[in-house]
Amino acid sequence: MVQKILNKFVGAKYVAILRTWVPNMVAWGTVGGVALVHFTDWRLILDYVPYIKGKFKKDE
């Protein structure tokens, strides 16, 4: 169903090209997300992850 809609708007050729690029884009997106967490304040980002949030309680 989604393929028919995409074919109507974009074209079959570009849908086929997109299908080959999706795994590559997912991999690079994951690498970029991990790099963002690594090079920024990782605790600020990981405070929103429910399982990890309890491990880093602030002593106040």
PQR file with spaces between the fields and no chain letter, atoms N, CA, C, O and H, PARSE charges and radii, in Angstrom:
ATOM       1  N    MET     1       0.810   -1.186    0.000 -0.4000 1.5000
ATOM       2  CA   MET     1       0.000    0.000    0.000 -0.0000 2.0000
ATOM       3  C    MET     1       0.861    1.260    0.000  0.5500 1.7000
ATOM       4  O    MET     1       0.624    2.186   -0.776 -0.5500 1.4000
ATOM       5  N    VAL     2       1.859    1.285    0.876 -0.4000 1.5000
ATOM       6  CA   VAL     2       2.750    2.440    0.928 -0.0000 2.0000
ATOM       7  C    VAL     2       3.538    2.559   -0.374  0.5500 1.7000
ATOM       8  O    VAL     2       3.788    3.659   -0.866 -0.5500 1.4000
ATOM       9  H    VAL     2       2.052    0.533    1.506  0.4000 1.0000
ATOM      10  N    GLN     3       3.925    1.405   -0.922 -0.4000 1.5000
ATOM      11  CA   GLN     3       4.686    1.416   -2.166 -0.0000 2.0000
ATOM      12  C    GLN     3       3.858    2.006   -3.312  0.5500 1.7000
ATOM      13  O    GLN     3       4.396    2.718   -4.160 -0.5500 1.4000
ATOM      14  H    GLN     3       3.722    0.511   -0.522  0.4000 1.0000
ATOM      15  N    LYS     4       2.568    1.716   -3.341 -0.4000 1.5000
ATOM      16  CA   LYS     4       1.720    2.270   -4.396 -0.0000 2.0000
ATOM      17  C    LYS     4       1.622    3.782   -4.285  0.5500 1.7000
ATOM      18  O    LYS     4       1.640    4.493   -5.289 -0.5500 1.4000
ATOM      19  H    LYS     4       2.131    1.137   -2.652  0.4000 1.0000
ATOM      20  N    ILE     5       1.519    4.263   -3.053 -0.4000 1.5000
ATOM      21  CA   ILE     5       1.445    5.712   -2.840 -0.0000 2.0000
ATOM      22  C    ILE     5       2.757    6.369   -3.248  0.5500 1.7000
ATOM      23  O    ILE     5       2.757    7.400   -3.920 -0.5500 1.4000
ATOM      24  H    ILE     5       1.505    3.685   -2.237  0.4000 1.0000
ATOM      25  N    LEU     6       3.877    5.771   -2.842 -0.4000 1.5000
ATOM      26  CA   LEU     6       5.177    6.330   -3.225 -0.0000 2.0000
ATOM      27  C    LEU     6       5.382    6.287   -4.725  0.5500 1.7000
ATOM      28  O    LEU     6       5.904    7.238   -5.306 -0.5500 1.4000
ATOM      29  H    LEU     6       3.878    4.933   -2.296  0.4000 1.0000
ATOM      30  N    ASN     7       4.981    5.200   -5.358 -0.4000 1.5000
ATOM      31  CA   ASN     7       5.115    5.101   -6.811 -0.0000 2.0000
ATOM      32  C    ASN     7       4.318    6.192   -7.519  0.5500 1.7000
ATOM      33  O    ASN     7       4.740    6.717   -8.549 -0.5500 1.4000
ATOM      34  H    ASN     7       4.557    4.427   -4.885  0.4000 1.0000
ATOM      35  N    LYS     8       3.174    6.520   -6.959 -0.4000 1.5000
ATOM      36  CA   LYS     8       2.332    7.540   -7.575 -0.0000 2.0000
ATOM      37  C    LYS     8       2.990    8.927   -7.502  0.5500 1.7000
ATOM      38  O    LYS     8       2.931    9.692   -8.464 -0.5500 1.4000
ATOM      39  H    LYS     8       2.831    6.093   -6.122  0.4000 1.0000
ATOM      40  N    PHE     9       3.610    9.244   -6.371 -0.4000 1.5000
ATOM      41  CA   PHE     9       4.192   10.573   -6.179 -0.0000 2.0000
ATOM      42  C    PHE     9       5.640   10.680   -6.663  0.5500 1.7000
ATOM      43  O    PHE     9       6.028   11.695   -7.242 -0.5500 1.4000
ATOM      44  H    PHE     9       3.658    8.622   -5.590  0.4000 1.0000
ATOM      45  N    VAL    10       6.429    9.647   -6.431 -0.4000 1.5000
ATOM      46  CA   VAL    10       7.869    9.730   -6.703 -0.0000 2.0000
ATOM      47  C    VAL    10       8.256    8.981   -7.962  0.5500 1.7000
ATOM      48  O    VAL    10       9.002    9.510   -8.786 -0.5500 1.4000
ATOM      49  H    VAL    10       6.114    8.823   -5.961  0.4000 1.0000
ATOM      50  N    GLY    11       7.775    7.787   -8.126 -0.4000 1.5000
ATOM      51  CA   GLY    11       8.139    6.964   -9.269 -0.0000 2.0000
ATOM      52  C    GLY    11       8.832    5.696   -8.822  0.5500 1.7000
ATOM      53  O    GLY    11       9.510    5.682   -7.795 -0.5500 1.4000
ATOM      54  H    GLY    11       7.169    7.357   -7.457  0.4000 1.0000
ATOM      55  N    ALA    12       8.666    4.633   -9.586 -0.4000 1.5000
ATOM      56  CA   ALA    12       9.196    3.316   -9.219 -0.0000 2.0000
ATOM      57  C    ALA    12      10.721    3.308   -9.163  0.5500 1.7000
ATOM      58  O    ALA    12      11.313    2.630   -8.324 -0.5500 1.4000
ATOM      59  H    ALA    12       8.115    4.645  -10.421  0.4000 1.0000
ATOM      60  N    LYS    13      11.350    4.059  -10.054 -0.4000 1.5000
ATOM      61  CA   LYS    13      12.818    4.088  -10.094 -0.0000 2.0000
ATOM      62  C    LYS    13      13.387    4.631   -8.784  0.5500 1.7000
ATOM      63  O    LYS    13      14.333    4.072   -8.230 -0.5500 1.4000
ATOM      64  H    LYS    13      10.869    4.609  -10.736  0.4000 1.0000
ATOM      65  N    TYR    14      12.805    5.718   -8.300 -0.4000 1.5000
ATOM      66  CA   TYR    14      13.326    6.339   -7.086 -0.0000 2.0000
ATOM      67  C    TYR    14      12.961    5.560   -5.830  0.5500 1.7000
ATOM      68  O    TYR    14      13.679    5.618   -4.832 -0.5500 1.4000
ATOM      69  H    TYR    14      12.036    6.171   -8.750  0.4000 1.0000
ATOM      70  N    VAL    15      11.856    4.836   -5.873 -0.4000 1.5000
ATOM      71  CA   VAL    15      11.507    3.964   -4.752 -0.0000 2.0000
ATOM      72  C    VAL    15      12.530    2.836   -4.651  0.5500 1.7000
ATOM      73  O    VAL    15      12.942    2.478   -3.548 -0.5500 1.4000
ATOM      74  H    VAL    15      11.272    4.789   -6.684  0.4000 1.0000
ATOM      75  N    ALA    16      12.940    2.277   -5.771 -0.4000 1.5000
ATOM      76  CA   ALA    16      13.945    1.214   -5.769 -0.0000 2.0000
ATOM      77  C    ALA    16      15.292    1.736   -5.256  0.5500 1.7000
ATOM      78  O    ALA    16      15.983    1.047   -4.506 -0.5500 1.4000
ATOM      79  H    ALA    16      12.606    2.568   -6.667  0.4000 1.0000
ATOM      80  N    ILE    17      15.654    2.938   -5.657 -0.4000 1.5000
ATOM      81  CA   ILE    17      16.906    3.533   -5.175 -0.0000 2.0000
ATOM      82  C    ILE    17      16.829    3.782   -3.668  0.5500 1.7000
ATOM      83  O    ILE    17      17.789    3.529   -2.940 -0.5500 1.4000
ATOM      84  H    ILE    17      15.092    3.498   -6.266  0.4000 1.0000
ATOM      85  N    LEU    18      15.685    4.276   -3.211 -0.4000 1.5000
ATOM      86  CA   LEU    18      15.503    4.538   -1.784 -0.0000 2.0000
ATOM      87  C    LEU    18      15.604    3.263   -0.961  0.5500 1.7000
ATOM      88  O    LEU    18      16.181    3.270    0.126 -0.5500 1.4000
ATOM      89  H    LEU    18      14.905    4.481   -3.802  0.4000 1.0000
ATOM      90  N    ARG    19      15.049    2.173   -1.467 -0.4000 1.5000
ATOM      91  CA   ARG    19      15.125    0.902   -0.750 -0.0000 2.0000
ATOM      92  C    ARG    19      16.561    0.442   -0.553  0.5500 1.7000
ATOM      93  O    ARG    19      16.877   -0.155    0.477 -0.5500 1.4000
ATOM      94  H    ARG    19      14.580    2.167   -2.350  0.4000 1.0000
ATOM      95  N    THR    20      17.426    0.704   -1.502 -0.4000 1.5000
ATOM      96  CA   THR    20      18.815    0.278   -1.337 -0.0000 2.0000
ATOM      97  C    THR    20      19.573    1.176   -0.366  0.5500 1.7000
ATOM      98  O    THR    20      20.562    0.747    0.227 -0.5500 1.4000
ATOM      99  H    THR    20      17.170    1.189   -2.338  0.4000 1.0000
ATOM     100  N    TRP    21      19.124    2.409   -0.197 -0.4000 1.5000
ATOM     101  CA   TRP    21      19.818    3.351    0.679 -0.0000 2.0000
ATOM     102  C    TRP    21      19.320    3.339    2.117  0.5500 1.7000
ATOM     103  O    TRP    21      20.022    3.827    3.003 -0.5500 1.4000
ATOM     104  H    TRP    21      18.320    2.758   -0.678  0.4000 1.0000
ATOM     105  N    VAL    22      18.135    2.799    2.379 -0.4000 1.5000
ATOM     106  CA   VAL    22      17.572    2.832    3.729 -0.0000 2.0000
ATOM     107  C    VAL    22      18.472    2.151    4.767  0.5500 1.7000
ATOM     108  O    VAL    22      18.702    2.748    5.818 -0.5500 1.4000
ATOM     109  H    VAL    22      17.565    2.403    1.659  0.4000 1.0000
ATOM     110  N    PRO    23      18.992    0.947    4.539 -0.5600 1.5000
ATOM     111  CA   PRO    23      19.873    0.354    5.565  0.2800 2.0000
ATOM     112  C    PRO    23      21.126    1.191    5.830  0.5500 1.7000
ATOM     113  O    PRO    23      21.588    1.282    6.967 -0.5500 1.4000
ATOM     114  N    ASN    24      21.663    1.792    4.790 -0.4000 1.5000
ATOM     115  CA   ASN    24      22.841    2.632    4.947 -0.0000 2.0000
ATOM     116  C    ASN    24      22.519    3.878    5.778  0.5500 1.7000
ATOM     117  O    ASN    24      23.304    4.275    6.639 -0.5500 1.4000
ATOM     118  H    ASN    24      21.288    1.718    3.866  0.4000 1.0000
ATOM     119  N    MET    25      21.374    4.485    5.515 -0.4000 1.5000
ATOM     120  CA   MET    25      20.979    5.682    6.265 -0.0000 2.0000
ATOM     121  C    MET    25      20.692    5.345    7.731  0.5500 1.7000
ATOM     122  O    MET    25      20.998    6.136    8.622 -0.5500 1.4000
ATOM     123  H    MET    25      20.736    4.162    4.815  0.4000 1.0000
ATOM     124  N    VAL    26      20.105    4.172    7.979 -0.4000 1.5000
ATOM     125  CA   VAL    26      19.850    3.754    9.358 -0.0000 2.0000
ATOM     126  C    VAL    26      21.167    3.545   10.094  0.5500 1.7000
ATOM     127  O    VAL    26      21.305    3.958   11.245 -0.5500 1.4000
ATOM     128  H    VAL    26      19.855    3.529    7.255  0.4000 1.0000
ATOM     129  N    ALA    27      22.124    2.917    9.449 -0.4000 1.5000
ATOM     130  CA   ALA    27      23.427    2.673   10.082 -0.0000 2.0000
ATOM     131  C    ALA    27      24.129    3.991   10.406  0.5500 1.7000
ATOM     132  O    ALA    27      24.632    4.165   11.516 -0.5500 1.4000
ATOM     133  H    ALA    27      22.012    2.582    8.514  0.4000 1.0000
ATOM     134  N    TRP    28      24.167    4.914    9.453 -0.4000 1.5000
ATOM     135  CA   TRP    28      24.831    6.195    9.702 -0.0000 2.0000
ATOM     136  C    TRP    28      24.083    7.029   10.734  0.5500 1.7000
ATOM     137  O    TRP    28      24.702    7.766   11.501 -0.5500 1.4000
ATOM     138  H    TRP    28      23.758    4.773    8.552  0.4000 1.0000
ATOM     139  N    GLY    29      22.767    6.921   10.761 -0.4000 1.5000
ATOM     140  CA   GLY    29      21.993    7.617   11.784 -0.0000 2.0000
ATOM     141  C    GLY    29      22.300    7.101   13.176  0.5500 1.7000
ATOM     142  O    GLY    29      22.394    7.872   14.130 -0.5500 1.4000
ATOM     143  H    GLY    29      22.263    6.322   10.138  0.4000 1.0000
ATOM     144  N    THR    30      22.457    5.784   13.285 -0.4000 1.5000
ATOM     145  CA   THR    30      22.824    5.188   14.570 -0.0000 2.0000
ATOM     146  C    THR    30      24.215    5.625   14.995  0.5500 1.7000
ATOM     147  O    THR    30      24.427    5.969   16.157 -0.5500 1.4000
ATOM     148  H    THR    30      22.380    5.157   12.509  0.4000 1.0000
ATOM     149  N    VAL    31      25.153    5.616   14.079 -0.4000 1.5000
ATOM     150  CA   VAL    31      26.516    6.072   14.380 -0.0000 2.0000
ATOM     151  C    VAL    31      26.501    7.537   14.805  0.5500 1.7000
ATOM     152  O    VAL    31      27.189    7.918   15.752 -0.5500 1.4000
ATOM     153  H    VAL    31      24.980    5.337   13.134  0.4000 1.0000
ATOM     154  N    GLY    32      25.726    8.350   14.113 -0.4000 1.5000
ATOM     155  CA   GLY    32      25.635    9.762   14.468 -0.0000 2.0000
ATOM     156  C    GLY    32      25.025    9.970   15.842  0.5500 1.7000
ATOM     157  O    GLY    32      25.474   10.831   16.598 -0.5500 1.4000
ATOM     158  H    GLY    32      25.168    8.040   13.343  0.4000 1.0000
ATOM     159  N    GLY    33      23.998    9.183   16.173 -0.4000 1.5000
ATOM     160  CA   GLY    33      23.391    9.289   17.499 -0.0000 2.0000
ATOM     161  C    GLY    33      24.341    8.889   18.605  0.5500 1.7000
ATOM     162  O    GLY    33      24.404    9.551   19.641 -0.5500 1.4000
ATOM     163  H    GLY    33      23.633    8.483   15.558  0.4000 1.0000
ATOM     164  N    VAL    34      25.080    7.816   18.398 -0.4000 1.5000
ATOM     165  CA   VAL    34      26.061    7.383   19.397 -0.0000 2.0000
ATOM     166  C    VAL    34      27.170    8.419   19.532  0.5500 1.7000
ATOM     167  O    VAL    34      27.625    8.694   20.643 -0.5500 1.4000
ATOM     168  H    VAL    34      25.028    7.279   17.556  0.4000 1.0000
ATOM     169  N    ALA    35      27.609    8.992   18.424 -0.4000 1.5000
ATOM     170  CA   ALA    35      28.650   10.034   18.478 -0.0000 2.0000
ATOM     171  C    ALA    35      28.140   11.271   19.205  0.5500 1.7000
ATOM     172  O    ALA    35      28.885   11.897   19.960 -0.5500 1.4000
ATOM     173  H    ALA    35      27.239    8.769   17.522  0.4000 1.0000
ATOM     174  N    LEU    36      26.890   11.626   18.988 -0.4000 1.5000
ATOM     175  CA   LEU    36      26.309   12.777   19.683 -0.0000 2.0000
ATOM     176  C    LEU    36      26.317   12.562   21.187  0.5500 1.7000
ATOM     177  O    LEU    36      26.693   13.456   21.945 -0.5500 1.4000
ATOM     178  H    LEU    36      26.285   11.118   18.375  0.4000 1.0000
ATOM     179  N    VAL    37      25.904   11.380   21.620 -0.4000 1.5000
ATOM     180  CA   VAL    37      25.905   11.080   23.052 -0.0000 2.0000
ATOM     181  C    VAL    37      27.326   11.046   23.588  0.5500 1.7000
ATOM     182  O    VAL    37      27.572   11.500   24.705 -0.5500 1.4000
ATOM     183  H    VAL    37      25.598   10.654   21.004  0.4000 1.0000
ATOM     184  N    HIS    38      28.257   10.521   22.820 -0.4000 1.5000
ATOM     185  CA   HIS    38      29.639   10.397   23.281 -0.0000 2.0000
ATOM     186  C    HIS    38      30.334   11.748   23.420  0.5500 1.7000
ATOM     187  O    HIS    38      31.036   11.985   24.403 -0.5500 1.4000
ATOM     188  H    HIS    38      28.057   10.152   21.913  0.4000 1.0000
ATOM     189  N    PHE    39      30.147   12.624   22.458 -0.4000 1.5000
ATOM     190  CA   PHE    39      30.884   13.880   22.450 -0.0000 2.0000
ATOM     191  C    PHE    39      30.168   15.027   23.157  0.5500 1.7000
ATOM     192  O    PHE    39      30.740   16.107   23.304 -0.5500 1.4000
ATOM     193  H    PHE    39      29.577   12.432   21.659  0.4000 1.0000
ATOM     194  N    THR    40      28.937   14.816   23.595 -0.4000 1.5000
ATOM     195  CA   THR    40      28.235   15.848   24.349 -0.0000 2.0000
ATOM     196  C    THR    40      28.122   15.400   25.798  0.5500 1.7000
ATOM     197  O    THR    40      28.738   14.416   26.210 -0.5500 1.4000
ATOM     198  H    THR    40      28.472   13.938   23.476  0.4000 1.0000
ATOM     199  N    ASP    41      27.338   16.127   26.554 -0.4000 1.5000
ATOM     200  CA   ASP    41      27.132   15.771   27.947 -0.0000 2.0000
ATOM     201  C    ASP    41      26.245   14.538   28.000  0.5500 1.7000
ATOM     202  O    ASP    41      25.020   14.657   27.988 -0.5500 1.4000
ATOM     203  H    ASP    41      26.837   16.926   26.220  0.4000 1.0000
ATOM     204  N    TRP    42      26.848   13.356   28.058 -0.4000 1.5000
ATOM     205  CA   TRP    42      26.118   12.109   27.946 -0.0000 2.0000
ATOM     206  C    TRP    42      25.101   11.941   29.054  0.5500 1.7000
ATOM     207  O    TRP    42      24.054   11.330   28.843 -0.5500 1.4000
ATOM     208  H    TRP    42      27.843   13.259   28.068  0.4000 1.0000
ATOM     209  N    ARG    43      25.390   12.476   30.242 -0.4000 1.5000
ATOM     210  CA   ARG    43      24.460   12.332   31.352 -0.0000 2.0000
ATOM     211  C    ARG    43      23.175   13.120   31.099  0.5500 1.7000
ATOM     212  O    ARG    43      22.091   12.675   31.477 -0.5500 1.4000
ATOM     213  H    ARG    43      26.240   12.973   30.414  0.4000 1.0000
ATOM     214  N    LEU    44      23.286   14.261   30.476 -0.4000 1.5000
ATOM     215  CA   LEU    44      22.119   15.069   30.144 -0.0000 2.0000
ATOM     216  C    LEU    44      21.169   14.308   29.228  0.5500 1.7000
ATOM     217  O    LEU    44      19.953   14.357   29.407 -0.5500 1.4000
ATOM     218  H    LEU    44      24.166   14.623   30.169  0.4000 1.0000
ATOM     219  N    ILE    45      21.723   13.610   28.253 -0.4000 1.5000
ATOM     220  CA   ILE    45      20.903   12.853   27.304 -0.0000 2.0000
ATOM     221  C    ILE    45      20.381   11.572   27.945  0.5500 1.7000
ATOM     222  O    ILE    45      19.212   11.230   27.766 -0.5500 1.4000
ATOM     223  H    ILE    45      22.712   13.570   28.107  0.4000 1.0000
ATOM     224  N    LEU    46      21.218   10.865   28.683 -0.4000 1.5000
ATOM     225  CA   LEU    46      20.817    9.582   29.260 -0.0000 2.0000
ATOM     226  C    LEU    46      19.877    9.734   30.449  0.5500 1.7000
ATOM     227  O    LEU    46      19.314    8.737   30.901 -0.5500 1.4000
ATOM     228  H    LEU    46      22.167   11.143   28.828  0.4000 1.0000
ATOM     229  N    ASP    47      19.687   10.936   30.969 -0.4000 1.5000
ATOM     230  CA   ASP    47      18.705   11.145   32.022 -0.0000 2.0000
ATOM     231  C    ASP    47      17.290   10.893   31.531  0.5500 1.7000
ATOM     232  O    ASP    47      16.390   10.674   32.342 -0.5500 1.4000
ATOM     233  H    ASP    47      20.144   11.746   30.601  0.4000 1.0000
ATOM     234  N    TYR    48      17.071   10.918   30.221 -0.4000 1.5000
ATOM     235  CA   TYR    48      15.750   10.665   29.663 -0.0000 2.0000
ATOM     236  C    TYR    48      15.496    9.187   29.387  0.5500 1.7000
ATOM     237  O    TYR    48      14.381    8.824   29.013 -0.5500 1.4000
ATOM     238  H    TYR    48      17.802   11.095   29.562  0.4000 1.0000
ATOM     239  N    VAL    49      16.490    8.329   29.560 -0.4000 1.5000
ATOM     240  CA   VAL    49      16.319    6.889   29.377 -0.0000 2.0000
ATOM     241  C    VAL    49      15.854    6.313   30.716  0.5500 1.7000
ATOM     242  O    VAL    49      16.592    6.401   31.697 -0.5500 1.4000
ATOM     243  H    VAL    49      17.396    8.624   29.864  0.4000 1.0000
ATOM     244  N    PRO    50      14.660    5.730   30.788 -0.5600 1.5000
ATOM     245  CA   PRO    50      14.094    5.334   32.083  0.2800 2.0000
ATOM     246  C    PRO    50      14.955    4.364   32.887  0.5500 1.7000
ATOM     247  O    PRO    50      15.072    4.524   34.102 -0.5500 1.4000
ATOM     248  N    TYR    51      15.553    3.376   32.257 -0.4000 1.5000
ATOM     249  CA   TYR    51      16.322    2.372   33.006 -0.0000 2.0000
ATOM     250  C    TYR    51      17.598    2.972   33.586  0.5500 1.7000
ATOM     251  O    TYR    51      17.992    2.635   34.702 -0.5500 1.4000
ATOM     252  H    TYR    51      15.459    3.246   31.270  0.4000 1.0000
ATOM     253  N    ILE    52      18.240    3.851   32.839 -0.4000 1.5000
ATOM     254  CA   ILE    52      19.522    4.418   33.253 -0.0000 2.0000
ATOM     255  C    ILE    52      19.322    5.601   34.189  0.5500 1.7000
ATOM     256  O    ILE    52      20.220    5.919   34.969 -0.5500 1.4000
ATOM     257  H    ILE    52      17.920    4.125   31.932  0.4000 1.0000
ATOM     258  N    LYS    53      18.174    6.256   34.131 -0.4000 1.5000
ATOM     259  CA   LYS    53      17.922    7.483   34.898 -0.0000 2.0000
ATOM     260  C    LYS    53      18.141    7.262   36.399  0.5500 1.7000
ATOM     261  O    LYS    53      18.676    8.145   37.069 -0.5500 1.4000
ATOM     262  H    LYS    53      17.445    5.997   33.497  0.4000 1.0000
ATOM     263  N    GLY    54      17.746    6.124   36.934 -0.4000 1.5000
ATOM     264  CA   GLY    54      17.878    5.879   38.366 -0.0000 2.0000
ATOM     265  C    GLY    54      19.301    5.628   38.826  0.5500 1.7000
ATOM     266  O    GLY    54      19.585    5.744   40.018 -0.5500 1.4000
ATOM     267  H    GLY    54      17.311    5.407   36.390  0.4000 1.0000
ATOM     268  N    LYS    55      20.189    5.292   37.931 -0.4000 1.5000
ATOM     269  CA   LYS    55      21.565    4.977   38.305 -0.0000 2.0000
ATOM     270  C    LYS    55      22.393    6.221   38.628  0.5500 1.7000
ATOM     271  O    LYS    55      23.387    6.126   39.348 -0.5500 1.4000
ATOM     272  H    LYS    55      19.958    5.198   36.962  0.4000 1.0000
ATOM     273  N    PHE    56      22.001    7.379   38.109 -0.4000 1.5000
ATOM     274  CA   PHE    56      22.796    8.582   38.281 -0.0000 2.0000
ATOM     275  C    PHE    56      22.035    9.623   39.103  0.5500 1.7000
ATOM     276  O    PHE    56      21.788   10.734   38.634 -0.5500 1.4000
ATOM     277  H    PHE    56      21.193    7.456   37.524  0.4000 1.0000
ATOM     278  N    LYS    57      21.675    9.265   40.297 -0.4000 1.5000
ATOM     279  CA   LYS    57      20.979   10.200   41.175 -0.0000 2.0000
ATOM     280  C    LYS    57      21.956   11.285   41.623  0.5500 1.7000
ATOM     281  O    LYS    57      23.113   11.010   41.942 -0.5500 1.4000
ATOM     282  H    LYS    57      21.876    8.362   40.678  0.4000 1.0000
ATOM     283  N    LYS    58      21.467   12.517   41.640 -0.4000 1.5000
ATOM     284  CA   LYS    58      22.306   13.634   42.102 -0.0000 2.0000
ATOM     285  C    LYS    58      22.255   13.696   43.625  0.5500 1.7000
ATOM     286  O    LYS    58      21.185   13.611   44.227 -0.5500 1.4000
ATOM     287  H    LYS    58      20.527   12.740   41.381  0.4000 1.0000
ATOM     288  N    ASP    59      23.417   13.845   44.233 -0.4000 1.5000
ATOM     289  CA   ASP    59      23.486   13.967   45.686 -0.0000 2.0000
ATOM     290  C    ASP    59      23.273   15.426   46.069  0.5500 1.7000
ATOM     291  O    ASP    59      24.162   16.262   45.908 -0.5500 1.4000
ATOM     292  H    ASP    59      24.287   13.914   43.745  0.4000 1.0000
ATOM     293  N    GLU    60      22.092   15.713   46.573 -0.4000 1.5000
ATOM     294  CA   GLU    60      21.807   17.088   46.963 -0.0000 2.0000
ATOM     295  C    GLU    60      21.352   17.135   48.391  0.5500 1.7000
ATOM     296  O    GLU    60      21.061   18.213   48.911 -0.5500 1.4000
ATOM     297  H    GLU    60      21.370   15.034   46.704  0.4000 1.0000
